[in-house]
Amino acid sequence: MPELPEVETVRRGLAPALEGRRIAHAEARRPNLRYMLPERFAERLTGRRVERLDRRAKYILAYLEGEEVLLIHLGMSGRFTIHAKAAGKAGKPGNFHHGAPEDGAGTGAHDHIVFDMEDGTRIVYSDHRRFGFMDLIPAASLDANPHLASLGPEPLGNGFSAAILGERLKDRRTPIKAALLDQRTVAGLGNIYVCEALFRSGISPNREARSIGPERRDRLARAIRDVLTEAIAAGGSTLRDYAHTDGELGYFQHSFSVYDRLGAPCSKPGCGGTVKRMVQSGRSTFYCSSCQR
């Protein structure tokens, strides 16, 4: 599932085509994705201007004129493709780590939502598994929305620090890996970047969350910020069905230190350990048992 860097990359890719522009025509090819689409979904979007695009955790938020917000979650395989009129042909969805259907400019079997913008640009949402979803929410009640209300602080925002992390971990008896995957602890973190942040900070994924002391918390908070910032700069990680809005792939997977590197030598100088794998809460955890304690 796309994590914070992937969602932020998609948001940045969509911004030039959506922000400040009017949706001349919206079309929903089916009544539901993961959930039912809001009543009169396409009709309510048609003719409205997108004021700005934000992100909260793994959600994209399109603020519309008229004080409503289009909430978008990509799920496991949802993606947007931008087809610019000036290009003269449909954009390609790109090559994926694991293959995805080659749908067209809003004509493919898995092209479910189409936005035709006022300048002729076509933006297509495709989702062959239909685990993503969209909703229209009054802006005034956004913070109370069930998808957003219980989210923790943004790890790249001013509301996140080692001290805040300590407060959210102090009573947690679960392994630190599970605690960090809980979106109430820190918003937007997923399996890939939790593995990478724990490796960088030298913390065992099995360590009890409440036992993370001040020094380790400082290292962990810095590692979380650093690994997310680097992944965003590199365009996210391409795993399974993720791609940029222009079809290009992210490249941070070439910088993984432990994730999906089972049996590889530990990259920390002088460690001498190897990357191991275990399963926690049904998810693969990659770590070095020699230097992560």
C-alpha positions in Angstrom: 0.0 0.0 0.0 1.4 3.5 -0.8 2.8 5.2 2.2 3.3 8.8 3.0 6.1 9.5 0.5 4.2 7.9 -2.3 1.0 9.8 -1.5 2.9 13.1 -1.2 4.5 12.4 -4.6 1.1 11.8 -6.2 -0.2 15.0 -4.6 2.7 17.0 -6.0 2.2 15.5 -9.4 -1.5 16.3 -9.4 -1.1 19.9 -8.1 -0.2 21.6 -11.5 -3.1 20.0 -13.2 -5.7 20.5 -10.5 -4.9 23.5 -8.2 -6.7 26.6 -9.3 -8.4 24.8 -12.1 -12.0 24.0 -12.8 -13.4 20.5 -13.3 -15.3 20.9 -16.6 -16.8 17.5 -16.4 -16.5 14.6 -13.9 -17.5 11.1 -14.7 -17.9 8.0 -12.4 -17.9 4.8 -14.3 -19.3 2.8 -11.4 -21.2 3.6 -8.2 -18.5 2.3 -5.9 -14.8 1.8 -5.3 -14.0 0.3 -1.9 -17.1 2.0 -0.6 -20.1 3.5 -2.3 -19.3 6.9 -3.9 -21.2 9.9 -2.4 -24.6 10.6 -3.8 -24.5 12.6 -7.1 -20.7 12.4 -6.9 -19.9 13.3 -10.5 -22.6 16.0 -10.6 -21.3 17.6 -7.4 -17.8 17.8 -8.8 -18.7 19.0 -12.3 -18.1 22.8 -12.7 -16.2 23.3 -9.4 -12.8 24.7 -9.0 -10.1 23.0 -7.0 -8.7 25.6 -4.6 -5.7 23.6 -3.3 -4.4 20.1 -2.7 -3.2 19.0 0.7 -2.2 15.7 2.3 -3.1 14.2 5.7 -1.3 10.9 6.5 -2.1 8.7 3.4 -5.0 10.8 2.2 -5.1 13.4 -0.5 -7.4 16.3 0.3 -8.7 18.4 -2.6 -10.3 21.6 -1.3 -13.1 22.7 -3.6 -14.9 26.0 -3.9 -18.1 25.8 -2.0 -16.5 24.6 1.2 -16.3 20.9 0.4 -13.3 18.6 0.4 -12.7 15.6 -1.9 -11.0 13.0 0.2 -9.0 10.4 -1.8 -7.3 7.2 -0.6 -5.3 5.2 -3.1 -5.7 1.9 -1.4 -3.4 -0.8 -2.7 -3.5 -0.2 -6.5 -5.2 3.1 -7.1 -3.4 5.6 -9.3 -3.9 8.8 -11.2 -2.6 9.4 -14.7 -2.6 12.9 -16.3 -3.3 13.1 -20.0 -2.4 16.6 -21.2 -4.2 17.8 -24.3 -1.0 19.4 -25.6 0.8 16.0 -25.7 -1.5 14.9 -28.5 -1.7 11.3 -27.1 -2.6 9.4 -24.0 0.1 9.1 -21.3 1.4 5.7 -20.4 0.8 4.3 -16.9 4.4 3.2 -16.7 6.2 -0.1 -15.8 5.5 -1.5 -12.4 7.4 -3.7 -10.0 4.5 -6.1 -10.4 2.4 -5.7 -13.5 -0.7 -3.6 -13.7 -3.4 -3.4 -16.4 -2.5 -1.1 -19.3 -5.6 1.1 -19.2 -6.1 4.0 -21.5 -7.0 7.7 -21.3 -10.2 7.0 -19.4 -11.3 4.1 -21.7 -9.8 1.1 -19.8 -11.7 -1.5 -17.9 -10.2 -0.3 -14.6 -10.5 3.5 -15.3 -13.2 4.3 -12.8 -13.2 8.1 -12.3 -12.4 10.7 -15.0 -11.9 14.4 -14.5 -11.9 16.5 -17.7 -10.4 19.9 -16.7 -11.3 23.3 -18.2 -8.0 23.4 -20.1 -8.5 20.1 -21.8 -6.4 18.0 -19.5 -7.9 14.6 -18.6 -7.1 13.1 -15.2 -8.0 9.4 -14.8 -8.2 7.4 -11.6 -7.6 3.7 -12.2 -7.9 1.0 -9.6 -8.0 -2.6 -10.7 -8.4 -4.0 -7.2 -10.8 -1.2 -6.1 -9.3 -0.9 -2.6 -9.1 2.9 -2.9 -12.0 5.3 -2.2 -13.3 8.8 -2.5 -15.6 10.9 -0.4 -17.0 14.4 -0.4 -16.9 16.0 3.1 -17.9 19.5 4.3 -14.7 21.4 5.1 -16.0 22.5 8.5 -16.3 18.9 9.7 -13.1 17.5 8.1 -11.3 17.0 11.4 -14.2 15.0 12.8 -14.3 12.6 9.8 -13.9 9.0 10.9 -11.0 8.5 8.5 -9.0 11.5 9.9 -10.2 12.1 13.5 -7.9 9.7 15.3 -4.8 10.2 13.2 -1.5 11.1 15.1 0.8 13.9 14.2 2.3 14.4 10.8 5.9 13.1 11.0 7.2 16.0 8.9 5.2 18.7 10.6 5.8 20.9 13.6 3.6 18.7 15.8 6.0 15.8 15.7 9.1 15.5 18.0 10.9 13.1 20.1 9.0 14.4 23.1 5.6 13.9 21.4 6.7 10.4 20.3 7.6 9.6 23.9 4.2 10.6 25.1 2.5 8.4 22.6 4.7 5.4 23.4 4.9 5.6 27.1 2.1 3.2 27.9 2.4 0.9 24.9 3.3 -2.7 25.7 3.3 -3.7 22.0 6.5 -4.1 20.0 7.8 -0.7 18.7 7.2 -1.8 15.1 3.5 -2.4 15.7 3.2 0.9 17.7 4.6 2.9 14.8 2.3 1.2 12.3 -0.7 2.4 14.4 -1.8 5.5 12.7 -2.8 7.0 16.0 0.9 7.1 17.0 2.3 8.8 13.9 0.3 9.5 10.8 1.3 8.1 7.4 4.0 5.6 8.4 3.8 2.1 6.8 5.8 -1.1 6.8 8.6 0.0 4.5 9.6 3.2 6.2 9.1 1.8 9.7 11.6 -0.9 8.9 14.1 1.6 7.5 13.7 4.1 10.4 14.2 1.4 13.1 17.3 0.2 11.3 18.8 3.7 11.1 18.1 4.4 14.8 19.5 1.0 15.8 16.2 -0.1 17.5 15.0 -3.7 17.5 11.5 -4.0 16.0 10.7 -6.4 18.9 11.6 -3.9 21.6 8.6 -3.0 23.8 7.4 0.5 22.8 7.2 1.8 26.3 10.9 0.9 26.9 12.2 3.3 24.3 14.2 5.8 26.3 15.0 9.4 25.5 18.2 8.8 23.6 16.6 6.1 21.4 13.5 8.3 20.9 15.7 11.1 19.7 17.4 8.8 17.2 14.1 7.4 16.1 12.3 10.7 15.6 15.3 12.0 13.5 15.4 8.7 11.5 11.6 8.9 10.7 12.0 12.5 9.4 15.1 11.7 7.4 13.9 8.5 5.7 10.6 10.1 4.7 12.3 13.3 3.4 14.7 11.3 1.4 12.0 9.1 0.0 9.9 12.1 -1.1 12.9 13.7 -2.7 13.5 10.4 -4.7 9.9 10.2 -5.7 8.7 7.5 -3.4 9.2 3.7 -3.6 7.8 1.6 -6.4 6.4 -1.6 -5.1 3.5 -3.6 -6.6 1.3 -1.1 -8.4 2.6 2.3 -7.4 3.7 4.9 -10.0 3.8 8.7 -10.3 1.0 10.5 -12.1 3.2 10.8 -15.2 3.9 7.1 -15.2 7.5 7.3 -14.0 8.7 5.1 -11.2 10.0 6.1 -7.8 13.6 5.3 -7.0 13.9 5.2 -3.2 13.7 1.4 -3.4 17.3 1.5 -4.6 18.3 3.0 -1.3 16.7 0.5 1.0 19.0 -0.6 3.8 17.0 -3.5 5.1 13.6 -3.7 3.5 13.3 -6.6 1.1 17.0 -7.3 1.5 16.9 -10.7 3.3 20.3 -12.2 3.6 22.2 -9.1 2.5 25.2 -7.9 4.6 24.3 -5.1 7.1 25.3 -1.8 5.5 26.5 -0.2 8.8 30.3 0.0 8.9 31.8 -2.6 11.2 28.5 -4.4 12.0 29.1 -7.7 10.2 25.5 -8.8 10.6 23.0 -9.8 7.9 19.5 -8.7 7.2 16.9 -11.0 8.6 13.1 -11.3 8.2 10.3 -12.1 10.6 6.6 -11.7 10.5 4.9 -9.3 12.9 1.1 -8.8 12.8 1.0 -10.4 9.4 3.6 -8.1 8.0 7.2 -8.8 6.9 9.8 -7.1 9.1 13.4 -6.7 7.8 16.1 -5.9 10.4 19.7 -6.6 11.5 19.8 -8.5 14.7 23.4 -7.6 15.3 23.0 -3.8 15.5 19.3 -3.3 16.2 18.8 -3.7 20.0 
